Amino acid sequence: MATKIKIKKGDTVRVIAGSEKGSEGTVVSISREKNKAIVEGVNLIKKHNKPNAQNPQGGITEKEAPIHISNLSLLTSEGKTTRVGFRVEDGSKVRVAKKTDEVI
């Protein structure tokens, strides 16, 4: 069962746990079923590619691996980590930074 994900594509986040702790990046995509996100430039893995028609040489490429949502924290405009809350403003639901009380 997937939980409520408060981080969205395009958000700037910081990794708060694991081997990549402290690194920051922008969310490229989110997998709601697995509760994971791919963050640009974070959690890079090396993938070995067989030679094929598009890539006759083959070789090793680096790509981002997914990170669990619980290991990510949203960054405010000042660059501090914050939790995310929700509020209704002008009849629409908006995300709010808990530390600074600003609308995200």
C-alpha distances in whole Angstrom, upper triangle without the diagonal:
4,7,10,12,16,17,19,21,24,23,26,24,25,23,23,23,23,26,26,26,28,28,28,27,25,22,22,19,15,13,10,7,9,9,13,16,20,22,26,28,26,25,27,27,30,30,33,33,36,39,38,40,38,39,42,42,38,38,35,33,31,27,25,22,18,17,14,14,15,18,19,21,23,26,29,32,34,32,30,26,25,22,21,21,21,25,26,29,32,29,26,23,24,23,25,26,26,29,31,30,30,28,26
4,7,8,12,14,15,17,20,20,22,20,22,20,21,20,21,24,24,24,26,25,24,23,22,18,19,16,12,10,6,6,7,6,10,13,17,19,23,25,23,22,25,25,28,28,31,32,35,37,37,39,37,37,40,40,37,36,33,31,29,25,22,19,16,15,12,11,12,16,16,18,19,23,25,28,30,28,27,23,22,19,17,18,19,22,24,27,29,27,24,20,21,19,22,22,23,26,28,27,27,25,23
4,6,9,12,14,16,20,18,20,19,20,19,19,19,21,24,23,23,24,24,23,22,21,18,19,16,13,11,8,9,10,7,11,13,17,19,23,25,23,23,25,27,30,30,33,34,37,40,40,41,39,39,43,43,39,38,35,32,30,26,23,21,17,15,12,10,11,14,15,16,17,21,23,26,28,26,24,21,19,15,14,15,15,19,21,24,26,24,21,18,18,16,18,19,19,22,24,23,24,22,20
4,6,9,11,14,17,16,18,17,19,19,19,20,22,25,24,23,24,24,22,21,19,16,18,16,12,12,9,11,12,9,12,13,17,19,22,25,23,23,26,28,31,31,35,36,38,41,41,42,40,40,43,43,40,39,36,33,30,27,23,21,18,16,13,10,11,15,14,14,15,18,20,23,25,24,22,19,16,13,11,11,12,15,17,20,23,21,18,14,14,13,15,16,16,20,22,20,20,18,17
4,6,8,11,14,12,15,13,16,16,16,17,19,22,21,20,21,20,18,17,16,13,15,12,9,10,7,10,11,8,9,10,14,15,18,21,19,20,23,25,28,28,32,33,36,38,38,39,37,37,41,40,37,36,33,30,27,23,20,18,15,13,11,8,9,12,11,11,12,15,17,20,22,21,19,16,14,12,10,11,12,16,18,20,23,21,18,15,14,11,14,14,16,18,20,19,19,17,15
4,7,10,12,10,12,11,14,15,15,17,20,23,21,20,20,19,17,16,14,12,15,13,11,13,11,14,14,11,12,11,15,15,18,21,19,20,23,26,29,30,34,35,38,40,40,41,38,38,42,42,39,37,34,31,28,24,21,20,16,15,13,9,10,13,10,10,9,12,14,17,19,18,16,13,11,9,6,8,9,13,15,17,20,19,16,13,11,8,10,11,12,15,16,15,15,13,11
4,7,9,7,9,8,11,13,14,16,18,21,18,17,17,16,14,13,11,8,11,10,8,11,11,14,14,10,10,9,11,11,14,17,16,17,20,23,26,27,31,32,35,37,37,38,35,35,39,39,36,34,31,28,24,21,18,17,14,12,11,8,10,11,9,8,7,10,12,15,17,16,15,12,11,10,8,11,12,15,18,19,22,21,18,15,13,10,11,11,14,16,17,16,15,14,11
4,6,6,9,10,13,15,17,19,21,23,20,20,19,18,15,13,10,7,9,8,7,10,10,14,15,12,11,9,11,11,13,17,16,18,20,23,26,26,30,31,34,36,35,36,33,33,37,37,34,33,30,27,24,20,17,17,14,14,13,10,13,14,11,11,10,12,14,16,19,17,17,15,14,13,11,13,14,16,18,19,21,21,17,14,12,10,13,13,16,18,19,18,16,14,11
4,6,9,10,14,15,18,20,21,22,19,20,19,17,14,11,8,5,6,6,7,10,12,15,15,13,12,9,9,9,11,15,15,17,18,21,24,24,28,28,31,33,32,33,29,30,34,34,31,30,27,24,21,18,15,15,13,14,14,12,15,16,13,13,11,13,15,16,19,18,19,17,17,16,15,17,17,20,21,22,24,23,19,17,15,14,16,16,19,21,21,21,19,16,13
4,7,9,13,15,18,20,22,23,19,20,18,16,13,9,6,5,6,8,10,14,15,19,19,16,14,11,11,9,10,13,14,17,18,21,24,25,28,29,32,33,33,33,30,30,34,34,32,30,28,24,21,18,15,17,15,15,16,14,17,17,13,13,11,12,13,14,17,15,17,16,16,17,15,18,18,20,22,22,24,24,20,18,16,14,16,16,19,20,20,20,17,15,12
4,6,10,13,15,18,20,21,18,17,16,14,11,8,6,6,9,10,11,15,16,19,19,16,14,11,11,9,11,14,14,17,19,22,25,26,30,31,34,36,35,36,33,33,37,36,34,32,29,25,22,19,16,17,15,14,15,12,15,14,11,10,7,8,10,11,14,12,13,12,12,13,12,15,16,18,20,21,23,23,20,17,14,12,13,12,16,16,16,17,15,13,9
4,7,10,13,16,18,19,15,15,13,11,7,6,4,6,10,12,13,17,18,21,20,17,15,12,12,9,10,12,12,15,17,21,24,25,29,30,34,36,36,37,33,33,37,36,33,31,28,25,21,19,16,17,15,14,15,13,15,13,10,9,6,6,8,9,12,9,11,10,11,13,13,16,18,20,23,23,26,26,23,20,17,14,14,13,16,16,16,17,15,14,11
4,7,9,12,14,15,12,11,10,9,6,6,6,7,11,12,13,16,17,20,18,15,13,10,11,8,10,12,10,13,16,19,23,25,28,30,34,36,36,37,34,33,37,36,33,31,28,24,21,18,15,15,13,11,12,10,12,10,6,5,5,5,9,11,12,9,10,8,10,11,12,16,18,21,24,24,27,28,24,21,18,15,15,13,15,15,16,17,16,16,13
4,6,9,11,13,9,8,6,6,4,7,9,10,13,15,15,18,19,22,19,16,14,12,12,9,11,12,10,12,15,18,22,24,28,30,34,36,37,38,35,34,37,36,33,31,27,24,20,18,15,15,14,11,12,11,11,8,6,5,6,7,10,13,13,9,9,7,10,12,14,18,20,23,26,27,30,31,27,24,21,18,17,14,16,15,17,19,18,19,16
4,6,8,9,6,5,5,6,6,9,11,11,14,15,15,17,18,20,18,15,12,11,11,9,12,12,9,10,13,16,20,22,26,28,32,34,35,37,35,33,36,35,32,29,26,23,19,17,14,13,12,9,10,9,9,6,5,6,9,10,14,16,16,13,12,10,12,13,15,19,22,25,28,30,33,33,30,26,24,20,20,17,18,18,20,22,21,22,19
4,7,10,8,5,6,8,10,12,14,15,18,18,17,19,20,22,19,16,14,14,15,13,15,15,12,13,16,19,23,25,29,31,35,38,39,41,38,37,40,38,35,32,29,26,22,20,17,16,14,11,11,10,9,5,6,7,10,11,15,18,17,14,12,9,11,12,15,19,22,25,29,30,34,34,30,27,24,20,20,17,17,16,19,21,21,22,20
4,7,7,5,8,10,12,14,17,16,19,19,18,19,20,21,18,15,14,14,15,14,17,16,12,12,15,17,21,24,27,30,33,36,38,40,37,36,39,37,34,31,27,25,22,20,17,15,14,10,10,11,9,5,8,10,13,15,18,21,21,17,16,13,15,15,18,21,24,28,31,33,36,36,33,29,27,23,23,20,20,20,23,24,25,26,23
4,5,5,9,10,13,15,18,17,19,20,19,19,21,21,18,16,14,14,15,14,16,15,11,10,13,15,18,21,24,27,30,33,35,38,35,34,36,34,31,28,24,23,19,18,15,13,12,9,10,12,11,7,10,13,16,18,21,24,24,20,19,16,18,19,21,24,28,31,34,36,39,39,36,32,30,26,26,24,24,23,26,28,28,29,26
4,6,9,10,13,15,18,18,20,20,20,21,23,23,20,18,16,16,15,14,16,14,10,8,11,13,16,19,22,25,28,31,33,36,34,32,34,32,29,26,22,20,17,16,14,13,13,11,13,15,14,11,12,15,18,19,23,25,24,21,20,18,21,21,24,27,30,34,37,39,42,42,38,35,32,29,29,26,26,26,28,30,30,31,28
4,6,6,9,11,14,15,17,18,18,19,21,23,19,18,15,14,13,11,12,10,7,6,9,12,15,18,22,25,28,31,32,35,32,30,33,31,28,25,21,19,15,14,12,11,12,10,12,13,13,10,10,13,15,16,20,22,21,18,17,16,18,20,22,25,28,32,35,36,39,39,36,32,30,26,26,23,24,24,26,28,28,28,25
4,6,9,12,15,16,18,19,19,21,22,24,20,18,16,15,15,13,14,13,10,10,13,16,19,22,26,28,32,35,36,38,36,34,37,35,32,29,25,23,19,18,15,14,14,11,12,13,12,8,9,11,14,14,18,20,19,15,14,13,16,17,20,23,26,30,33,34,38,38,34,31,28,25,24,21,22,21,23,25,25,26,23
4,7,10,14,15,18,20,20,22,24,26,23,20,18,16,16,13,14,13,10,12,14,18,21,24,27,30,34,36,37,39,37,35,38,36,33,30,26,24,20,19,16,16,16,13,15,15,14,10,10,10,12,12,15,17,16,12,12,11,14,16,19,23,26,29,32,33,36,37,33,30,27,23,23,19,20,19,21,23,23,24,21
4,7,11,12,15,17,18,20,22,24,22,19,16,14,13,10,10,9,7,9,12,15,18,21,25,27,31,33,34,36,33,31,34,33,30,27,23,21,17,16,13,14,14,12,14,14,15,11,10,11,12,12,15,16,16,12,13,12,15,17,19,23,26,29,32,33,36,36,33,30,27,23,23,20,21,20,22,24,23,24,21
4,7,10,12,15,16,19,21,23,21,19,16,13,12,8,8,8,7,10,13,16,20,22,26,28,31,33,34,36,33,31,35,33,31,28,24,21,18,16,13,14,14,12,14,14,15,12,9,10,10,9,12,13,14,10,11,11,14,16,17,21,24,26,29,30,32,33,30,27,24,20,20,18,19,19,19,22,20,21,18
4,7,9,12,14,17,19,22,20,18,15,11,10,6,5,6,7,10,12,16,19,21,24,26,30,31,32,33,30,29,32,31,29,26,23,20,16,14,11,13,13,12,14,14,15,13,10,11,10,10,13,14,15,12,13,13,15,17,18,21,23,26,28,29,31,32,28,26,22,19,20,18,20,20,21,22,21,20,17
4,6,9,11,15,17,20,19,17,14,10,9,6,5,8,9,12,14,17,20,22,25,26,30,31,31,32,29,29,32,31,29,27,24,20,17,14,12,14,13,12,14,13,16,14,11,11,10,10,13,13,15,13,15,14,15,17,16,20,21,24,26,26,28,29,25,23,20,17,18,17,20,20,20,21,19,18,15
4,6,8,11,13,16,15,13,10,7,6,4,6,10,10,12,14,17,20,21,24,25,29,30,30,31,28,28,32,31,28,27,24,20,17,14,11,12,10,10,12,11,14,13,10,11,10,12,14,16,18,15,17,15,16,16,16,19,20,23,25,25,28,27,24,21,19,16,18,17,20,21,21,22,20,18,15
4,7,10,13,16,15,14,11,8,6,6,6,10,11,13,13,16,18,19,22,22,26,27,27,28,25,25,28,28,26,24,22,18,15,12,10,11,10,11,14,13,16,16,13,15,14,15,18,19,21,19,20,19,20,20,19,22,22,25,27,27,29,29,25,23,21,19,21,21,23,24,25,25,23,21,17
4,7,10,12,12,11,9,6,5,7,9,13,13,14,15,17,19,19,22,23,26,28,27,28,25,25,29,29,26,25,23,19,17,13,11,11,9,11,12,11,15,15,13,15,15,17,19,21,23,21,22,20,20,20,18,21,21,24,26,27,29,28,24,22,20,18,21,21,24,25,26,26,24,22,18
4,6,9,9,8,6,4,6,9,12,15,14,15,16,18,21,21,24,24,28,30,29,30,28,28,32,32,29,28,25,22,19,15,12,12,9,10,10,9,13,13,12,14,14,17,20,22,24,22,22,19,19,18,17,19,19,23,24,26,28,27,23,20,19,17,20,20,22,24,25,25,23,21,18
4,6,6,6,5,6,8,12,15,17,16,16,17,18,21,20,24,24,27,29,29,30,28,28,32,32,28,28,25,22,20,16,14,12,9,10,10,9,13,14,14,16,17,20,23,25,27,25,25,22,21,20,19,21,21,24,26,28,30,28,25,22,21,20,22,22,24,26,28,27,26,24,21
4,6,5,7,8,12,15,18,21,19,19,21,22,24,24,27,28,30,33,32,33,31,32,35,35,32,31,29,26,24,20,17,15,12,12,11,10,13,15,14,16,17,20,23,25,28,26,25,22,21,19,17,19,19,22,24,26,28,26,23,20,20,18,21,21,23,25,27,26,25,23,20
4,6,8,11,14,17,20,23,21,20,22,22,24,24,27,27,29,32,31,33,31,32,35,35,32,31,29,26,24,21,18,16,12,13,11,11,14,16,17,19,20,24,26,29,31,29,28,25,24,22,20,22,22,25,27,29,31,29,26,23,23,21,24,25,26,29,30,29,29,27,24
4,5,9,12,15,18,20,18,17,19,19,22,21,24,25,28,31,30,32,31,31,34,34,30,29,26,24,22,19,16,13,10,10,8,9,12,13,14,17,19,22,25,28,30,27,27,23,23,21,20,22,23,26,28,31,33,31,28,25,24,22,24,24,25,28,30,29,29,27,24
4,7,11,13,17,19,17,16,18,19,23,23,26,27,30,33,33,35,32,32,36,35,32,31,28,25,22,19,16,13,9,9,6,6,8,11,11,14,15,19,22,25,27,24,23,20,19,17,16,18,19,23,25,28,30,29,25,22,21,19,21,21,22,24,26,26,25,24,21
4,7,10,13,15,13,12,15,16,19,19,23,24,27,30,30,32,30,29,33,32,29,27,24,22,19,15,12,10,6,5,4,5,9,9,10,13,14,18,21,23,25,22,22,19,19,17,17,20,21,25,27,29,31,30,27,23,22,20,21,21,22,24,26,26,25,24,21
4,6,10,12,11,11,13,15,18,18,22,23,27,29,29,31,28,28,31,31,27,26,23,20,17,13,10,9,5,5,6,6,10,10,9,12,12,15,18,21,23,20,20,17,17,17,16,19,21,24,26,28,30,29,26,23,21,18,20,20,21,23,24,25,24,22,19
4,7,9,8,8,10,12,15,16,19,20,24,26,26,28,25,25,28,27,24,23,20,16,13,10,6,6,5,6,9,9,13,12,11,13,14,16,19,21,23,20,20,18,19,19,19,22,23,27,29,30,32,32,28,25,23,21,22,22,24,25,26,27,25,24,20
4,6,6,8,9,12,16,17,21,22,26,28,28,29,26,26,29,28,25,23,20,17,13,10,7,8,7,8,10,10,13,11,9,12,12,13,17,18,20,16,17,16,17,18,18,22,23,26,29,29,32,32,28,25,23,20,21,20,22,23,24,25,23,22,18
4,6,9,9,12,15,16,20,21,25,26,27,28,24,24,27,26,24,22,19,15,12,9,7,10,10,11,14,14,17,15,13,14,14,15,18,18,20,17,19,18,20,21,21,24,26,29,31,31,33,33,30,27,25,22,23,22,25,25,25,27,25,24,20
4,7,7,10,13,15,18,20,24,25,26,28,24,23,26,25,22,20,17,13,10,8,7,10,11,12,15,16,18,15,14,16,16,16,19,20,21,18,19,18,21,22,23,27,29,32,34,34,37,37,33,31,28,25,26,24,27,26,27,29,27,26,23
4,6,9,12,15,19,21,24,27,28,29,27,25,28,27,24,21,18,15,11,9,6,8,9,9,12,13,15,12,11,14,15,15,19,20,21,17,18,17,19,20,22,25,27,31,33,34,37,37,33,30,27,24,25,23,25,25,26,28,26,26,22
4,7,10,13,16,19,22,25,26,29,26,24,27,26,22,20,16,14,10,8,6,6,7,7,11,13,15,12,12,15,17,18,22,23,24,20,21,19,21,22,23,27,29,32,35,36,39,39,35,32,30,27,27,25,27,27,28,30,29,29,25
4,7,10,13,16,19,22,23,25,23,21,24,22,19,16,12,10,6,5,4,6,9,10,14,16,18,15,16,19,20,21,24,26,26,23,24,22,25,25,26,30,32,35,38,39,41,41,37,35,32,29,30,28,30,30,32,33,32,31,28
4,6,10,13,16,19,21,23,21,19,22,20,16,14,10,8,6,6,6,6,10,12,15,18,20,18,18,21,23,24,28,29,30,26,27,25,28,28,29,33,35,38,40,42,44,44,40,37,35,32,33,32,33,33,35,36,35,34,31
4,7,10,13,16,18,21,19,16,18,16,13,10,6,6,5,7,9,10,13,16,19,22,24,21,22,25,27,28,31,32,33,30,31,29,31,32,33,36,38,41,44,45,47,47,43,40,38,35,37,35,37,37,38,40,39,38,34
4,6,10,13,15,18,16,14,16,14,11,8,6,5,6,7,10,10,14,17,20,23,25,23,24,27,28,30,33,34,35,32,33,31,33,34,34,37,39,42,44,46,48,47,43,41,39,36,38,37,39,39,40,42,40,39,35
4,7,10,12,16,15,12,13,11,8,6,5,7,9,11,14,14,18,20,24,27,29,27,28,31,32,33,37,38,39,36,37,35,37,37,38,41,43,46,48,49,51,50,47,44,42,40,42,40,42,43,44,45,44,43,39
4,6,9,12,11,9,10,9,5,5,6,7,10,12,15,16,19,22,25,28,31,29,29,33,34,35,38,39,41,37,39,37,39,39,39,42,44,47,48,50,51,50,47,45,43,41,43,42,44,45,46,47,45,43,40
4,6,10,11,8,8,8,5,7,9,11,14,16,19,19,22,26,29,32,34,32,33,36,37,39,42,43,44,41,42,41,43,43,43,46,47,50,52,53,54,53,50,48,46,44,46,45,47,48,49,50,49,47,43
4,7,8,6,5,5,4,8,11,12,16,18,21,22,25,29,32,34,37,35,36,39,39,41,44,44,46,43,44,43,45,45,45,48,49,52,53,54,56,55,51,49,48,46,48,47,50,50,51,52,50,49,45
4,6,5,5,8,7,11,13,14,18,19,22,23,26,29,32,35,38,36,36,39,40,41,44,45,46,43,45,44,45,45,45,48,48,51,52,53,55,54,50,48,47,45,48,47,50,51,51,52,50,48,44
4,6,6,9,10,13,16,16,20,21,24,25,28,31,34,36,40,38,38,41,41,42,45,45,47,45,46,45,47,47,46,49,49,52,53,54,55,54,50,49,47,46,49,48,51,52,52,53,51,49,45
4,6,9,9,12,14,14,17,18,21,23,25,29,32,34,37,36,35,38,38,39,42,42,44,41,43,42,44,44,43,46,46,49,50,50,52,51,47,46,44,43,45,45,48,49,49,50,47,45,42
4,6,6,9,11,11,15,16,20,22,25,28,31,33,36,35,34,37,37,38,41,41,43,40,42,41,43,43,43,46,47,50,51,51,53,52,48,47,45,43,46,45,48,48,49,50,47,46,42
4,6,9,13,14,18,19,23,25,28,31,34,37,40,38,38,41,41,42,45,45,47,44,46,44,46,47,47,50,51,53,55,55,57,56,52,51,49,47,49,49,51,52,52,53,51,49,46
4,6,10,12,16,18,22,24,27,30,34,36,39,37,37,39,40,41,44,44,45,42,44,43,45,46,46,49,50,53,55,55,57,56,53,51,49,47,49,48,50,51,51,53,51,49,45
4,7,9,13,15,19,20,24,27,30,33,35,33,33,37,37,38,41,42,43,40,42,40,43,43,43,46,47,51,52,53,55,54,50,48,46,44,46,45,48,48,49,50,48,47,43
4,7,10,13,17,18,22,25,28,31,33,31,31,34,35,36,39,40,41,37,39,38,40,41,41,45,46,49,51,52,54,53,49,47,45,43,45,43,46,46,47,48,46,45,41
4,7,10,13,15,19,21,25,27,30,27,28,31,32,32,36,36,37,34,36,34,37,37,38,41,43,46,48,49,51,51,47,44,42,40,41,40,42,42,43,45,43,42,38
4,7,10,12,16,19,22,25,27,25,25,28,28,29,32,33,34,31,32,31,34,34,35,38,40,43,45,45,47,47,43,41,39,36,38,37,39,39,40,41,40,38,35
4,7,9,13,16,19,22,24,21,21,24,25,26,29,30,31,27,29,28,30,31,31,35,37,40,42,43,45,44,41,38,36,33,35,33,35,35,36,38,36,35,32
4,7,10,13,16,18,21,19,18,21,22,23,26,27,29,25,27,25,27,28,28,32,33,36,38,39,41,41,37,35,32,30,32,30,33,33,34,35,33,32,28
4,7,9,13,15,17,15,15,18,19,20,23,25,26,23,24,22,24,24,25,28,30,33,35,36,38,38,34,32,29,27,28,27,29,29,31,32,30,29,25
4,7,10,13,15,13,14,17,19,21,24,26,27,24,24,22,24,24,24,27,29,32,35,36,38,38,34,31,29,27,28,27,29,29,31,32,31,30,26
4,7,9,12,11,11,15,16,19,22,24,26,23,23,20,21,21,21,24,26,29,31,33,35,35,31,28,26,23,25,24,26,27,28,29,28,27,23
4,6,8,7,8,12,14,16,20,23,24,20,20,17,18,18,18,22,24,27,30,32,34,34,30,27,25,22,23,22,23,24,26,27,26,25,22
4,5,6,7,11,13,17,20,23,24,21,20,17,17,16,17,19,22,25,28,30,33,32,28,25,23,20,22,20,21,22,25,25,25,24,21
4,5,5,8,10,14,17,20,22,19,17,14,14,12,13,16,18,21,24,26,29,28,25,21,20,17,18,17,18,19,21,22,22,21,18
4,6,8,11,14,17,21,22,19,17,13,13,11,13,15,18,22,25,27,30,30,26,23,21,18,18,17,17,18,21,21,22,21,19
4,7,10,13,17,20,20,17,15,12,13,12,14,17,20,24,27,29,32,32,28,25,23,19,19,17,18,18,21,22,22,22,20
4,7,10,13,16,17,14,13,9,10,10,12,15,18,22,25,26,29,29,26,22,20,16,16,14,15,16,18,19,19,19,16
4,7,10,13,14,11,9,6,6,7,9,13,16,19,22,24,27,27,24,20,18,14,13,11,12,12,14,16,16,16,13
4,7,10,11,9,8,6,6,7,8,11,14,17,20,21,24,24,21,18,15,11,11,8,10,11,12,13,13,13,10
4,7,8,5,5,5,6,9,10,13,16,18,21,22,25,26,23,20,16,13,12,9,11,10,11,13,12,12,10
4,5,5,5,6,7,10,10,13,15,17,20,19,23,24,21,19,15,12,10,7,10,9,8,10,9,10,8
4,5,8,10,10,13,14,16,18,19,21,20,23,25,22,20,16,14,12,10,13,11,9,12,9,11,9
4,6,9,11,14,15,18,20,21,24,23,26,28,25,23,19,17,14,11,13,11,9,13,11,13,12
4,7,9,13,15,18,20,22,25,25,28,29,26,24,20,17,15,12,14,12,11,14,13,15,13
4,6,10,13,16,19,21,24,24,27,29,26,23,20,16,14,10,11,9,10,13,13,15,13
4,7,10,13,17,19,22,23,27,27,25,22,18,15,13,9,10,8,10,13,13,14,13
4,7,10,13,16,19,20,24,24,22,18,15,12,10,6,6,6,8,10,11,12,11
4,7,10,13,17,19,22,23,20,16,14,10,9,6,5,7,10,10,12,12,11
4,7,10,14,15,19,19,16,13,10,7,6,5,6,9,10,9,10,10,9
4,7,11,13,16,16,14,10,8,6,5,6,6,10,11,9,10,9,10
4,7,10,13,13,10,7,6,5,6,9,9,13,13,10,11,9,10
4,6,10,10,8,6,5,7,7,10,11,14,14,10,11,9,11
4,7,6,5,4,6,9,10,14,14,18,17,13,13,11,13
4,5,5,6,7,10,11,14,16,18,17,13,12,10,12
4,6,8,10,13,14,18,19,22,20,16,15,13,15
4,7,10,13,15,19,20,23,22,18,17,14,16
4,6,10,12,16,18,21,20,17,15,12,13
4,7,10,13,15,18,18,14,14,10,11
4,6,10,12,15,14,11,10,7,7
4,7,9,12,12,10,9,6,5
4,6,9,8,6,6,5,6
4,6,6,5,5,6,7
4,6,5,8,9,10
4,6,8,11,12
4,5,9,10
4,7,9
4,6
4
